Amino acid sequence: MTPPSSAFKKGVKKEEPPLTAVVILDAFDQRFAPIQESYPCFGTFPICNVPAINFVLSWLMRTEVKNVMLVVSGLNAEHAENVKKEWKLAFTEFTVVACDAVTSVGDCMRELVNRELITGDFMLISNPTAVINTNLVPQIQEFRKRRRENADNVMTLLYSNRENPERSLLGINWETNKLMLFPAANSLNQLKAEKYHFYEGVDIRRDLTSTGIAFCSRLIATQFSDNFDFTGIDDVVREILSKDDILGMSVHIEVLPPKEGAFYAYDYESLVLLNTLMLERWFYPLVPERADPTRFFTANPRNLYLEEDGDEICLKANTWILGDQCFNVSLGTKTKISHLAQIRNSCIGSHTEVSKNTQIHQSIIGKNCRIGENCRIESAFIGDDVTIPDGTHVPKEAIIGNGVVFPKKLAEIPEITLLNAALNEEKFEKLSSEAREGCHVAKFKHGGPFWRRAVDGKTIFGVEEEPSDSEGSTSDDEDDGIDDSTRQFHDEVFESMEKTLESNNQQMRNLILEINSSKLACNVTVDDVAKNVFAAFLELPNNEELKGTQELIVSWRDLFGNYYRTKRCQIHLLLAVEDRYNAVEGFRQRVPKLVHFMYQNDILEEEGILEWAESIETATLKSSMQQIVDWLNQSEEEEDSDEE
């Protein structure tokens, strides 16, 4: 019998829906506090006098993306709505998602999951300054191919083929592009590699720069909701690599061809670099004169960009445009540039005046500024309404906030950050400010520069420890087997707990976030976390009596439920109890009742208690715990007999 004609027809290939772009419009980094007065929403910060988000949406138009989800903190929702008004016709669907009380990309992703807004694969753009000059067709195809081959290939990170300013390292399998090694949060230029990595074809790469773009499955979004301490995509990557045998997930790397450019800004140094790269047209066809639908720019020789509104840009010498001394410059409307001013690789905001014989190199200057004669500004960021007096040499890597009249007496201080008013230290808890010469000098409380995010691969700067009174105390610290990072973690946890205990509203979620933040900062293991969280808890003043400890355990039940779910973590809790038993005589008689109380309240399980009890070396503790051990064993035997 002749088979039906339909048997010879090829099956119709099911088209996969286009990726949704999830764009985070805020930057949750307190180093940008000096610019928040003018640009509370980081995505509206001008690159070449064009809001950064305009560049992002311009290149997204060239990709397959039809739906854009613009995620923003509730305070900046109005800015996002303005962006939507300008760009909604360029996409099939354009949604603004306003999230209240978010402090990180992780918080934003958790909100999206809670609202069930992520239903499939998506493109995550976690920084609103990310730019790229390709349509990403081959990279998206490769991501989908991996997903079809194995659903556990959950994420592809996009990198550009250029050496990164922070010299961070990656370990990549050269055959599969699977990510094998990823730096810790506070050591970008170091990798912990084992010998077998080199047998498995792992290439160590220092010549790649992150684009801030990731292709993700829905599982990546749920990773944020499952881990409240995750603040960014890097935390998810580290989690997947560290638990490869448990989660079974894989992360891959896609590297753009050398001719295709991509970059994003994460500090002031990279903002200035991105500004220069854009002026030099490295991301063509993504260029300033095509990126803003509401304004008109002209591009002139030597990469001079003028924002036009009639003849409102005033150049006091027409030959200035043609002179060799100026190139790679963007000027806003009604900007006045005096004769013999020398400007290179810089952006000047609207209504700003630059006087004669002034040199401006590698800098970004805001709106309504007055730059005097014979000034020198190099590698600096200057906000709006700033006055620079005649003859001032602004220090390199200086950051000058809005409304500052720069005092010449401070010109000798390198890398200075100046504000016109004291910082709100409740809002910016990592920062402090000090009044000097009519201004306020801002600093990070725990050190570290404002200008750049990383120094020698280090991104987290702690308080320097005071020198010990004697050499003996130093040797004691070395002998107790606790390294500096673990000790610092313990101290930070104790401070967080003490602060929570003293507050009227004891929110466990906030305490958990603080502890997890300390965990990432100190780079400690899960075992160290389990042991030191309870060790710090036992040191709280409420724990001088058993009754106080029991009441606090009940009150903080969510905290213990978060950290002591597994038998292994419960054993480390009990090891902290054992250490306290050996160190504090008055605590010893409370241990059996404390362990029994935590067992009754489902914080400790039978298996963990019995395994720990077998390992106890202190005879008195072993003896005092014997009654509980016998009772647990008897209960187990009775259960077995009942089953029989």
GIUR-V351697 format. One record per residue. RES is the residue in one small letter. SS is DSSP state (alpha for helix, beta for strand, coil for the rest). PHI is phi in degrees with one decimal (999 if undefined). D_LAST is the distance of its C-alpha to the last C-alpha in Angstrom with 2 decimals. Layout:
res=[RES | RES]
ss=[SS | SS]
phi=[PHI | PHI]
d_last=[D_LAST | D_LAST]
This chain:
res=[m | t | p | p | s | s | a | f | k | k | g | v | k | k | e | e | p | p | l | t | a | v | v | i | l | d | a | f | d | q | r | f | a | p | i | q | e | s | y | p | c | f | g | t | f | p | i | c | n | v | p | a | i | n | f | v | l | s | w | l | m | r | t | e | v | k | n | v | m | l | v | v | s | g | l | n | a | e | h | a | e | n | v | k | k | e | w | k | l | a | f | t | e | f | t | v | v | a | c | d | a | v | t | s | v | g | d | c | m | r | e | l | v | n | r | e | l | i | t | g | d | f | m | l | i | s | n | p | t | a | v | i | n | t | n | l | v | p | q | i | q | e | f | r | k | r | r | r | e | n | a | d | n | v | m | t | l | l | y | s | n | r | e | n | p | e | r | s | l | l | g | i | n | w | e | t | n | k | l | m | l | f | p | a | a | n | s | l | n | q | l | k | a | e | k | y | h | f | y | e | g | v | d | i | r | r | d | l | t | s | t | g | i | a | f | c | s | r | l | i | a | t | q | f | s | d | n | f | d | f | t | g | i | d | d | v | v | r | e | i | l | s | k | d | d | i | l | g | m | s | v | h | i | e | v | l | p | p | k | e | g | a | f | y | a | y | d | y | e | s | l | v | l | l | n | t | l | m | l | e | r | w | f | y | p | l | v | p | e | r | a | d | p | t | r | f | f | t | a | n | p | r | n | l | y | l | e | e | d | g | d | e | i | c | l | k | a | n | t | w | i | l | g | d | q | c | f | n | v | s | l | g | t | k | t | k | i | s | h | l | a | q | i | r | n | s | c | i | g | s | h | t | e | v | s | k | n | t | q | i | h | q | s | i | i | g | k | n | c | r | i | g | e | n | c | r | i | e | s | a | f | i | g | d | d | v | t | i | p | d | g | t | h | v | p | k | e | a | i | i | g | n | g | v | v | f | p | k | k | l | a | e | i | p | e | i | t | l | l | n | a | a | l | n | e | e | k | f | e | k | l | s | s | e | a | r | e | g | c | h | v | a | k | f | k | h | g | g | p | f | w | r | r | a | v | d | g | k | t | i | f | g | v | e | e | e | p | s | d | s | e | g | s | t | s | d | d | e | d | d | g | i | d | d | s | t | r | q | f | h | d | e | v | f | e | s | m | e | k | t | l | e | s | n | n | q | q | m | r | n | l | i | l | e | i | n | s | s | k | l | a | c | n | v | t | v | d | d | v | a | k | n | v | f | a | a | f | l | e | l | p | n | n | e | e | l | k | g | t | q | e | l | i | v | s | w | r | d | l | f | g | n | y | y | r | t | k | r | c | q | i | h | l | l | l | a | v | e | d | r | y | n | a | v | e | g | f | r | q | r | v | p | k | l | v | h | f | m | y | q | n | d | i | l | e | e | e | g | i | l | e | w | a | e | s | i | e | t | a | t | l | k | s | s | m | q | q | i | v | d | w | l | n | q | s | e | e | e | e | d | s | d | e | e]
ss=[coil | coil | coil | coil | alpha | alpha | alpha | alpha | coil | coil | coil | coil | coil | coil | coil | coil | coil | coil | coil | beta | beta | beta | beta | beta | coil | coil | coil | coil | coil | alpha | alpha | alpha | alpha | alpha | alpha | coil | coil | coil | coil | coil | coil | alpha | alpha | alpha | coil | beta | beta | coil | coil | beta | beta | alpha | alpha | alpha | alpha | alpha | alpha | alpha | alpha | alpha | coil | coil | coil | coil | coil | coil | beta | beta | beta | beta | beta | beta | beta | alpha | alpha | alpha | alpha | alpha | alpha | alpha | alpha | alpha | alpha | alpha | alpha | alpha | alpha | alpha | alpha | alpha | coil | coil | beta | beta | beta | beta | beta | beta | beta | coil | coil | coil | coil | coil | alpha | alpha | alpha | alpha | alpha | alpha | alpha | alpha | alpha | alpha | coil | coil | coil | coil | coil | coil | coil | beta | beta | beta | beta | coil | coil | coil | coil | coil | beta | beta | coil | coil | coil | coil | alpha | alpha | alpha | alpha | alpha | alpha | alpha | alpha | alpha | alpha | alpha | alpha | alpha | coil | coil | coil | beta | beta | beta | beta | beta | beta | beta | beta | coil | coil | coil | coil | coil | coil | coil | coil | coil | beta | beta | beta | beta | coil | coil | coil | coil | beta | beta | beta | beta | beta | coil | beta | coil | coil | beta | coil | coil | coil | coil | coil | coil | coil | alpha | alpha | alpha | alpha | alpha | coil | coil | beta | beta | beta | beta | coil | coil | coil | beta | beta | beta | beta | beta | beta | beta | beta | coil | alpha | alpha | alpha | alpha | alpha | alpha | alpha | alpha | alpha | coil | coil | coil | coil | coil | coil | alpha | alpha | alpha | alpha | alpha | alpha | alpha | alpha | alpha | alpha | coil | alpha | alpha | alpha | alpha | coil | coil | beta | beta | beta | beta | beta | beta | coil | coil | coil | coil | coil | coil | beta | beta | coil | coil | coil | coil | alpha | alpha | alpha | alpha | alpha | alpha | alpha | alpha | alpha | alpha | alpha | alpha | coil | coil | coil | coil | coil | coil | coil | coil | alpha | alpha | alpha | coil | coil | coil | coil | coil | beta | beta | beta | beta | beta | coil | coil | coil | beta | beta | beta | beta | beta | coil | coil | coil | coil | coil | beta | beta | coil | coil | alpha | alpha | alpha | coil | coil | coil | coil | coil | coil | beta | beta | beta | beta | beta | coil | coil | coil | coil | beta | beta | coil | coil | coil | coil | beta | beta | beta | beta | beta | beta | beta | coil | coil | coil | coil | beta | beta | coil | coil | coil | coil | beta | beta | beta | coil | coil | beta | beta | coil | coil | coil | coil | beta | beta | coil | coil | coil | coil | beta | beta | beta | coil | coil | beta | beta | coil | coil | coil | coil | beta | beta | coil | coil | coil | coil | beta | beta | coil | coil | coil | coil | beta | beta | coil | coil | coil | coil | beta | beta | coil | alpha | alpha | alpha | coil | coil | coil | coil | coil | coil | beta | beta | beta | coil | coil | coil | coil | coil | coil | coil | coil | coil | coil | coil | beta | beta | beta | beta | beta | beta | coil | coil | beta | beta | beta | beta | beta | beta | coil | coil | coil | coil | coil | coil | coil | coil | coil | coil | beta | coil | coil | beta | coil | coil | coil | coil | coil | coil | coil | coil | coil | coil | coil | coil | alpha | alpha | alpha | alpha | alpha | alpha | alpha | alpha | alpha | coil | coil | coil | coil | alpha | alpha | alpha | alpha | alpha | alpha | alpha | alpha | alpha | alpha | alpha | alpha | alpha | alpha | alpha | alpha | alpha | alpha | alpha | coil | coil | coil | coil | coil | alpha | alpha | alpha | alpha | alpha | alpha | alpha | alpha | alpha | alpha | alpha | alpha | alpha | alpha | alpha | coil | coil | coil | alpha | alpha | alpha | alpha | alpha | alpha | alpha | alpha | alpha | alpha | alpha | alpha | alpha | coil | coil | alpha | alpha | alpha | alpha | coil | alpha | alpha | alpha | alpha | alpha | alpha | alpha | alpha | alpha | alpha | coil | alpha | alpha | alpha | alpha | alpha | alpha | alpha | coil | coil | coil | alpha | alpha | alpha | alpha | alpha | alpha | alpha | alpha | alpha | alpha | alpha | alpha | alpha | alpha | alpha | alpha | alpha | coil | alpha | alpha | alpha | alpha | alpha | alpha | alpha | alpha | alpha | alpha | alpha | alpha | alpha | alpha | alpha | alpha | coil | coil | coil | coil | coil | alpha | alpha | alpha | alpha | alpha | alpha | alpha | alpha | alpha | alpha | coil | coil | coil | alpha | alpha | alpha | alpha | alpha | alpha | alpha | alpha | alpha | alpha | alpha | alpha | alpha | alpha | alpha | alpha | alpha | alpha | alpha | alpha | alpha | alpha | alpha | alpha | alpha | coil]
phi=[999 | -72.2 | -66.0 | -62.5 | -60.6 | -65.9 | -68.7 | -91.8 | -79.0 | -73.6 | -64.0 | -71.5 | -71.9 | -73.5 | -76.8 | -82.4 | -64.6 | -63.8 | -66.2 | -88.1 | -92.8 | -102.5 | -111.6 | -86.8 | -87.6 | -102.7 | -116.1 | -97.3 | -132.1 | -70.9 | -65.8 | -90.1 | -55.6 | -61.9 | -104.6 | -71.5 | -64.9 | -87.7 | -131.3 | -61.7 | -103.7 | -61.3 | -64.8 | -91.9 | -63.6 | -81.1 | -108.5 | 56.3 | 66.4 | -118.0 | -52.8 | -56.4 | -62.7 | -63.9 | -65.3 | -60.8 | -68.9 | -64.5 | -76.5 | -63.2 | -61.4 | -88.2 | -99.7 | -75.6 | -61.3 | -112.5 | -114.7 | -119.4 | -115.4 | -93.8 | -103.1 | -148.0 | -68.4 | -56.0 | -66.3 | -108.2 | -60.4 | -62.6 | -63.3 | -65.1 | -65.0 | -64.9 | -62.3 | -60.0 | -59.0 | -78.3 | -118.3 | -62.9 | -74.2 | -82.1 | -132.7 | -64.5 | -139.2 | -133.7 | -117.8 | -100.5 | -112.6 | -92.3 | -118.4 | -82.1 | 57.7 | -97.1 | -126.7 | -162.3 | -60.6 | -59.6 | -61.6 | -62.1 | -66.6 | -63.3 | -66.2 | -63.5 | -66.8 | -60.8 | -86.6 | 58.3 | -89.9 | -101.3 | -116.7 | -160.7 | -64.7 | -150.0 | -103.3 | -98.9 | -112.5 | -84.7 | -137.2 | -77.3 | -107.1 | -67.1 | -126.5 | -157.6 | -115.1 | -131.9 | -87.7 | 64.9 | -59.8 | -64.7 | -69.7 | -68.8 | -61.6 | -66.2 | -59.5 | -66.8 | -60.6 | -63.6 | -64.3 | -68.5 | -69.6 | -155.4 | -64.6 | -81.7 | -80.8 | -91.9 | -155.1 | -126.2 | -93.6 | -100.4 | -124.6 | -102.3 | -90.1 | -149.7 | -65.0 | -86.7 | -60.4 | -89.2 | 54.9 | -76.5 | -113.2 | -138.0 | -115.4 | -125.8 | -68.6 | -71.0 | -87.2 | -106.9 | 64.2 | -73.7 | -75.4 | -110.2 | -133.1 | -140.1 | -69.0 | -69.6 | -60.6 | -113.9 | -151.0 | -64.2 | -102.1 | -135.3 | -129.2 | -94.3 | -108.1 | -99.0 | -58.8 | -65.8 | -59.8 | -76.9 | -76.5 | -93.8 | 73.2 | -93.4 | -93.7 | -93.0 | -114.2 | -116.3 | -101.4 | -121.0 | -123.8 | -64.9 | -95.9 | 77.4 | -119.8 | -139.3 | -95.9 | -129.8 | -87.5 | -61.3 | -62.2 | -65.3 | -62.7 | -70.7 | -61.0 | -66.1 | -69.5 | -82.4 | -133.7 | -70.9 | -87.6 | -73.5 | -102.4 | -152.2 | -65.6 | -62.2 | -63.6 | -65.5 | -60.4 | -63.5 | -63.0 | -65.0 | -69.9 | -74.3 | -118.9 | -56.9 | -74.6 | -94.3 | -78.7 | 70.8 | -93.9 | -132.0 | -116.5 | -119.1 | -117.6 | -115.0 | -105.6 | -67.1 | -58.5 | -57.0 | -79.5 | -102.6 | -101.4 | -158.2 | -167.1 | -150.1 | -103.6 | -132.6 | -155.3 | -70.4 | -59.5 | -73.1 | -62.3 | -65.6 | -63.8 | -61.3 | -59.5 | -67.2 | -60.5 | -68.6 | -62.5 | -83.4 | 65.0 | -69.8 | -109.6 | -53.6 | -86.3 | -85.7 | -132.1 | -56.8 | -72.5 | -113.5 | -99.4 | -122.7 | -72.5 | -105.9 | -131.6 | -118.3 | -117.5 | -111.7 | -104.9 | -116.6 | -53.3 | 62.3 | 54.3 | -100.5 | -107.9 | -116.8 | -81.8 | -97.4 | -151.7 | 73.9 | -108.7 | -86.3 | -86.6 | -108.3 | -110.0 | -72.3 | -134.4 | -62.7 | -70.3 | -56.3 | -61.9 | -91.1 | -70.7 | -75.7 | -80.9 | -127.5 | -160.4 | 53.3 | -134.8 | -119.2 | -118.0 | -80.9 | -69.1 | 54.4 | -88.5 | -113.9 | -113.6 | -78.9 | -60.9 | 70.9 | -70.9 | -118.0 | -127.7 | -139.4 | 50.6 | -141.1 | -123.8 | -117.0 | -74.0 | -66.8 | 63.4 | -98.4 | -112.2 | -121.2 | -84.4 | -69.3 | 60.2 | -96.5 | -112.8 | -129.0 | -128.2 | 48.1 | -138.5 | -122.4 | -123.0 | -80.0 | -89.6 | 57.4 | -95.3 | -125.3 | -105.6 | -73.6 | -77.4 | 54.9 | -92.4 | -131.2 | -128.9 | -138.8 | 50.1 | -138.0 | -121.9 | -124.5 | -77.7 | -85.8 | 58.3 | -99.6 | -115.9 | -111.8 | -64.4 | -54.9 | 73.4 | -84.9 | -106.1 | -70.2 | -60.2 | -61.5 | 61.7 | -83.7 | -124.9 | -118.6 | -75.3 | -60.6 | 72.9 | -85.5 | -97.6 | -66.6 | -82.8 | -61.1 | -65.3 | -96.6 | -68.7 | -87.8 | -84.7 | -71.6 | 53.1 | -79.2 | -122.3 | -114.4 | -128.2 | -87.5 | -147.8 | -65.1 | -70.1 | -81.6 | -74.4 | -73.8 | -78.6 | -111.6 | -70.0 | -86.7 | -114.5 | -141.6 | -140.8 | -134.6 | -72.3 | -151.5 | 52.5 | 79.2 | -125.1 | -129.2 | -90.7 | -97.9 | -145.2 | -78.1 | -59.8 | -102.4 | 85.0 | 94.9 | -85.6 | -79.6 | -63.5 | -125.7 | -77.2 | -123.7 | -126.7 | 53.7 | 81.9 | -93.5 | -116.1 | -118.8 | -116.2 | -96.5 | -70.1 | -67.6 | -74.2 | -71.5 | -62.3 | -72.6 | -69.9 | -147.8 | -65.6 | -62.1 | -66.2 | -65.4 | -66.8 | -62.6 | -63.3 | -71.6 | -76.6 | -78.3 | 78.6 | -105.9 | -79.4 | -62.5 | -66.3 | -67.4 | -63.4 | -64.3 | -60.1 | -57.8 | -65.4 | -66.4 | -64.0 | -60.7 | -62.6 | -64.4 | -66.1 | -63.1 | -65.2 | -65.6 | -62.9 | -81.2 | -80.4 | -74.4 | -108.7 | -85.4 | -84.2 | -68.1 | -62.4 | -66.2 | -64.6 | -61.9 | -62.6 | -65.6 | -63.9 | -66.4 | -64.1 | -64.9 | -59.1 | -68.1 | -64.4 | -89.6 | 55.2 | -99.1 | -79.8 | -61.7 | -62.6 | -64.8 | -62.1 | -59.6 | -73.5 | -79.9 | -62.5 | -76.9 | -62.1 | -65.8 | -59.7 | -66.6 | -85.7 | -64.6 | -62.0 | -68.3 | -97.2 | -72.8 | -125.7 | -60.2 | -60.9 | -63.5 | -63.3 | -62.5 | -63.8 | -71.1 | -61.5 | -64.1 | -67.3 | -103.6 | -55.9 | -62.5 | -63.1 | -71.0 | -63.8 | -76.3 | -102.7 | -127.0 | -82.1 | -99.2 | -60.5 | -60.9 | -66.9 | -64.9 | -63.7 | -70.3 | -60.8 | -68.4 | -65.9 | -65.7 | -62.2 | -63.2 | -62.1 | -66.4 | -59.7 | -73.0 | -94.4 | -122.2 | -64.2 | -67.5 | -85.7 | -61.9 | -69.6 | -86.9 | -58.8 | -58.1 | -66.9 | -66.2 | -62.8 | -62.8 | -64.2 | -69.4 | -67.4 | -65.6 | -96.7 | 62.2 | -88.9 | -111.1 | -111.3 | -56.9 | -61.5 | -65.1 | -63.8 | -65.5 | -66.2 | -65.8 | -59.3 | -66.7 | -91.5 | -64.2 | -99.5 | -73.8 | -61.6 | -65.6 | -68.3 | -61.8 | -67.4 | -70.0 | -88.6 | -61.8 | -61.6 | -67.2 | -61.3 | -61.8 | -63.8 | -66.6 | -64.0 | -63.3 | -62.6 | -66.4 | -65.5 | -64.2 | -65.0 | -63.8 | -67.4 | -63.5 | -65.8 | -67.6]
d_last=[63.88 | 64.99 | 62.16 | 62.66 | 64.58 | 61.62 | 59.86 | 62.47 | 62.16 | 60.43 | 57.55 | 58.67 | 57.35 | 55.56 | 57.29 | 55.21 | 56.13 | 58.28 | 56.75 | 56.97 | 58.64 | 57.02 | 59.78 | 59.22 | 62.57 | 62.07 | 61.97 | 59.68 | 61.55 | 63.44 | 66.07 | 67.60 | 68.21 | 71.99 | 72.29 | 70.05 | 72.96 | 74.60 | 71.56 | 68.44 | 66.93 | 66.94 | 67.28 | 70.73 | 72.02 | 75.13 | 75.27 | 78.93 | 79.41 | 76.90 | 73.57 | 70.86 | 68.70 | 71.64 | 71.32 | 67.59 | 68.16 | 71.14 | 69.18 | 66.24 | 68.77 | 69.32 | 65.65 | 63.53 | 62.26 | 63.04 | 60.83 | 61.17 | 58.93 | 60.84 | 58.48 | 60.16 | 59.54 | 60.44 | 63.49 | 64.98 | 64.24 | 67.97 | 68.79 | 66.21 | 67.68 | 71.12 | 69.83 | 68.32 | 71.71 | 73.41 | 70.88 | 68.99 | 71.34 | 70.55 | 66.93 | 65.23 | 63.02 | 63.53 | 61.08 | 61.29 | 57.98 | 58.67 | 55.85 | 56.14 | 55.39 | 54.68 | 55.48 | 54.46 | 53.98 | 50.23 | 50.66 | 52.70 | 50.09 | 47.32 | 49.59 | 50.14 | 46.42 | 45.86 | 48.66 | 47.29 | 50.71 | 49.55 | 48.31 | 49.06 | 50.69 | 53.41 | 56.07 | 55.69 | 58.98 | 57.94 | 61.52 | 64.40 | 66.95 | 65.40 | 68.15 | 68.24 | 70.93 | 68.96 | 67.29 | 63.99 | 63.74 | 62.63 | 60.22 | 58.48 | 58.40 | 56.72 | 54.10 | 53.34 | 53.28 | 50.64 | 48.58 | 48.79 | 47.79 | 44.80 | 43.64 | 42.50 | 46.19 | 46.31 | 49.57 | 53.00 | 55.23 | 58.97 | 61.26 | 65.00 | 66.77 | 68.54 | 68.00 | 66.37 | 68.13 | 65.06 | 64.56 | 60.82 | 58.85 | 56.44 | 54.57 | 54.59 | 53.56 | 56.94 | 55.67 | 53.32 | 54.60 | 51.06 | 51.14 | 49.59 | 51.00 | 51.98 | 53.58 | 52.00 | 53.45 | 55.76 | 56.80 | 58.18 | 60.04 | 57.17 | 54.19 | 51.25 | 51.28 | 49.35 | 50.92 | 48.88 | 50.42 | 53.76 | 52.40 | 50.95 | 54.39 | 54.38 | 57.81 | 58.54 | 60.80 | 63.07 | 65.44 | 63.46 | 63.63 | 61.09 | 62.48 | 60.13 | 58.96 | 55.47 | 54.11 | 50.59 | 47.75 | 46.08 | 43.22 | 45.74 | 46.34 | 42.65 | 42.50 | 44.87 | 42.83 | 39.66 | 41.61 | 43.86 | 45.58 | 47.05 | 50.78 | 52.05 | 51.39 | 51.52 | 48.35 | 46.52 | 47.94 | 46.78 | 43.26 | 43.04 | 44.43 | 42.29 | 39.03 | 40.07 | 36.83 | 34.75 | 37.00 | 38.43 | 41.71 | 45.22 | 48.56 | 51.83 | 55.43 | 58.45 | 61.81 | 64.91 | 67.89 | 70.51 | 72.94 | 70.54 | 70.41 | 67.80 | 67.37 | 66.11 | 67.06 | 64.73 | 67.29 | 71.06 | 71.88 | 70.13 | 71.71 | 75.15 | 74.23 | 72.95 | 76.16 | 78.24 | 76.34 | 76.81 | 80.50 | 80.90 | 79.32 | 76.57 | 74.38 | 77.01 | 76.91 | 75.08 | 78.15 | 79.26 | 81.89 | 79.38 | 76.38 | 77.52 | 78.37 | 80.16 | 82.53 | 85.13 | 85.44 | 88.09 | 87.46 | 90.49 | 91.38 | 89.58 | 86.51 | 88.08 | 86.26 | 88.07 | 86.51 | 89.33 | 90.43 | 94.11 | 95.88 | 93.86 | 93.03 | 95.99 | 96.87 | 100.00 | 101.11 | 100.70 | 100.76 | 97.47 | 95.52 | 97.34 | 97.25 | 95.24 | 93.92 | 91.40 | 88.58 | 85.02 | 85.53 | 84.28 | 86.42 | 85.61 | 88.12 | 91.15 | 90.58 | 93.71 | 94.07 | 97.22 | 99.53 | 98.34 | 94.72 | 92.46 | 89.02 | 86.57 | 82.97 | 82.64 | 82.00 | 84.29 | 83.34 | 85.70 | 88.57 | 88.41 | 91.64 | 92.08 | 95.38 | 97.59 | 96.89 | 93.19 | 90.63 | 87.15 | 84.80 | 81.10 | 80.56 | 79.46 | 81.69 | 80.98 | 83.19 | 86.24 | 86.59 | 89.87 | 90.25 | 93.47 | 95.98 | 95.43 | 91.69 | 89.17 | 85.63 | 83.32 | 79.55 | 79.17 | 77.62 | 79.79 | 78.68 | 80.85 | 83.96 | 84.32 | 87.70 | 88.51 | 91.89 | 94.65 | 94.25 | 90.53 | 88.40 | 84.86 | 82.42 | 80.35 | 76.85 | 77.88 | 76.19 | 78.41 | 76.99 | 78.84 | 82.04 | 82.56 | 86.10 | 85.57 | 87.00 | 88.90 | 87.85 | 84.28 | 85.39 | 84.71 | 80.98 | 79.04 | 76.21 | 76.90 | 75.14 | 77.35 | 76.70 | 79.12 | 76.76 | 73.91 | 70.44 | 67.94 | 65.43 | 62.83 | 62.90 | 63.35 | 61.22 | 61.63 | 65.42 | 68.13 | 71.88 | 74.92 | 78.36 | 81.17 | 84.68 | 84.06 | 80.90 | 77.27 | 75.77 | 72.13 | 69.59 | 65.89 | 64.55 | 62.64 | 65.41 | 65.81 | 68.57 | 69.12 | 70.94 | 68.24 | 64.45 | 63.81 | 65.64 | 64.81 | 61.58 | 60.55 | 59.94 | 58.38 | 60.60 | 59.24 | 61.10 | 62.64 | 61.30 | 63.86 | 64.87 | 63.26 | 65.37 | 64.98 | 63.88 | 61.27 | 59.32 | 59.27 | 57.82 | 55.15 | 54.05 | 53.88 | 51.93 | 49.15 | 47.85 | 48.21 | 50.55 | 53.03 | 51.26 | 47.98 | 50.00 | 51.91 | 48.73 | 47.40 | 50.74 | 50.96 | 47.47 | 48.40 | 51.65 | 49.93 | 47.41 | 50.23 | 52.28 | 49.40 | 48.80 | 52.49 | 52.74 | 52.45 | 50.40 | 47.44 | 46.48 | 43.43 | 44.33 | 47.68 | 46.18 | 43.72 | 46.70 | 48.71 | 45.96 | 45.47 | 49.23 | 49.35 | 46.59 | 48.75 | 51.93 | 50.64 | 48.68 | 45.67 | 42.23 | 39.05 | 37.84 | 41.11 | 40.81 | 37.35 | 38.52 | 41.97 | 41.16 | 39.10 | 41.57 | 44.37 | 42.45 | 42.05 | 45.83 | 46.72 | 48.66 | 46.16 | 43.62 | 45.55 | 43.24 | 39.48 | 40.03 | 42.28 | 39.79 | 37.01 | 39.42 | 40.53 | 37.02 | 36.33 | 39.75 | 39.33 | 35.77 | 36.93 | 38.36 | 35.15 | 33.19 | 35.72 | 35.57 | 32.04 | 29.79 | 28.54 | 26.82 | 30.01 | 32.23 | 30.09 | 30.44 | 34.19 | 34.24 | 32.77 | 35.35 | 38.00 | 36.62 | 36.80 | 40.40 | 41.32 | 39.84 | 42.07 | 45.13 | 45.22 | 44.86 | 44.63 | 41.58 | 39.41 | 38.25 | 37.06 | 34.69 | 31.40 | 31.99 | 33.04 | 29.95 | 27.72 | 29.89 | 29.61 | 25.81 | 25.83 | 28.32 | 26.32 | 28.94 | 26.78 | 23.20 | 20.77 | 21.17 | 24.94 | 25.18 | 23.15 | 25.13 | 28.37 | 27.68 | 27.38 | 30.79 | 32.66 | 35.70 | 37.26 | 36.17 | 36.75 | 34.72 | 31.83 | 32.00 | 32.20 | 29.18 | 27.01 | 25.91 | 24.58 | 22.87 | 21.14 | 20.14 | 18.74 | 16.79 | 15.43 | 14.45 | 12.67 | 10.72 | 9.91 | 8.78 | 6.44 | 5.07 | 5.41 | 3.81 | 0.00]
